[in-house]
Amino acid sequence: MKYKFMRLLTMVAWFSVVSVSLSAAEKDKVWPDIPLLDVITENGEFPDCTVLHPPVGCVGTGITADYVLGRLTMTLAGDTLYESGEYVKGESGMRIKIRGNSTGAAAGQKPYKIKLSKKFDLLCRGDEAYKEKDWNLLKISTWNTGLQNEESNLLTALGFILSRTVGMEWVPEYTFVNLVMNGRYMGLYYLTDAVERGDKRVDIQKTGFLIENDAYWWKEDVYFKTAHQITSMGYTFKYPDTDDLDDKTMGQIRQYMDDFEKVLFSGGDVGEYIDLRSFARWLLVQDITYNDDVAGSNMYLYKDDYDESVPMSTKLKMGPLWDFDAMFRGTSYKDQWGLFHSSPFFYYGQLFEDENFVEIYKEEWEAVKPILMECVEKGFADLEAKFGTALVESFELHKTLYPRECKNSLQAQMDELMGLLRERISVMDRLMEDCGESGIKAPEVVGGNMPERLFSVDGRQYLEKDGEKFPTGLYIRQKADGTVEKFISR
């Protein structure tokens, strides 16, 4: 009865929202018991974006977006957790813009990036070291054809659980929040740490770097390419900031990547250049969840520092893991190795020619396998204990705005994902045993060799067969010589 009454109150609150900030009393009475973010922008302006389409030979639909100035108030059960004040550059307030690429360009709920004028820990962890300016608001609903009702609300949470389970060096933290902007309810979101350099984020020295193997390099002003990257990919910078990046630093980073590639593709000891275990752990999450988004999976790489006199004093590491929308979507190969084993978008196909890397990958699997389900079950139990009823109530509130989302119950989603993981553990064991002395190779193509690869603009790989018609859309065909061309299915 209490739940039904609370649900009714949230419905009433939604339909009575007006274009003014909600009062503290209203927040205390009607909002579910998770943080409420109340954003008021200057002149009531809502963030907008311009959709960008890729040039020939590239993939993805991107966006460009400008910040909107404003103030942010965060409350919980009527208590104020944070108040930014009105926007004054460098002193108070905040800025907000639409983030993401394909998610930002898509219709419906928009993801956002928040930049505070002064550092604060919006996750309220009680440690001054967590204070930062940059924060992300991620959509609660993930479209995914491999899951019940083609949707999930828990893939981001599961991705972070798996990241910790395999031992990634840094994993973003999050909370669920409801967002109101200019008096308008905007939906349920994940509020997360941003992927950036920081003492409690990617903790690297000022002489280090954090880069991304990026399908959207073509919309950036500063980027570089290496000899073994395919045309559709390029390296972009998370750190150093491009405004602070001089020619010397750019040259050093590019040289390190070039040197690593030369050793990798000549069969040398890449362990001198990269942390093989971090590369193995990153891939394990992709393989465990048979992720099929090989172009847009946010392939971050970082190096703790760069000493010009001893370039390899620290090794290149893989991570952090980010963007989990395509987990369990690759149903056509859920009984095979994941697409990263054969994808031209990154280095793993070549790395699996290295016996040392194969052994490390196997060791990491054997280490994580006994604890995998226990960690996921505990992670979901902690999520339910912390957010529980408030999250269920927020699903209902969210559906008043997006009736086709949050369709599956919290319990049903947890059960489905744990069931898929149990099935995949058995598959992974079989694949490990079958690889034998030949190592871990790309999945074989039924019916013969595949000289060309076909990808949708979101990075999904398709097998091109005679007479087969693909869903309407734009595709990228990679030819045997490594060149690419656009392909349109009508």
Salt bridges, closest charged atoms under 4 A:
ASP38 OD2 - LYS27 NZ 3.54
GLU83 OE2 - ARG71 NH2 2.63
GLU86 OE2 - ARG71 NH1 2.46
ASP121 OD1 - ARG125 NH2 2.89
GLU128 OE1 - LYS131 NZ 2.87
ASP134 OD1 - LYS115 NZ 2.62
GLU169 OE2 - LYS317 NZ 2.59
GLU173 OE1 - ARG125 NH1 3.77
ASP193 OD1 - ARG125 NH2 3.02
ASP193 OD1 - ARG201 NH2 3.10
GLU196 OE2 - ARG201 NH1 2.50
ASP287 OD2 - HIS341 NE2 2.69
ASP292 OD1 - ARG329 NE 2.80
ASP292 OD2 - ARG460 NE 2.60
GLU308 OE1 - LYS248 NZ 3.36
GLU353 OE2 - LYS441 NZ 3.30
GLU359 OE2 - LYS362 NZ 3.78
GLU363 OE1 - ARG277 NH2 2.62
GLU364 OE2 - ARG277 NH1 2.72
GLU364 OE1 - ARG281 NE 2.88
GLU366 OE1 - LYS369 NZ 3.52
GLU377 OE2 - ARG422 NH2 3.03
ASP382 OD2 - LYS378 NZ 2.84
GLU396 OE1 - ARG7 NH2 2.96
GLU396 OE2 - LYS399 NZ 3.28
GLU405 OE1 - HIS398 NE2 2.73
ASP429 OD1 - LYS369 NZ 3.04
ASP434 OD2 - ARG430 NH1 3.67
GLU452 OE1 - ARG477 NE 3.39
ASP458 OD2 - ARG329 NH2 3.59
GLU464 OE2 - ARG477 NH2 2.62
GLU485 OE2 - ARG477 NH1 3.00
GLU485 OE1 - LYS479 NZ 3.36
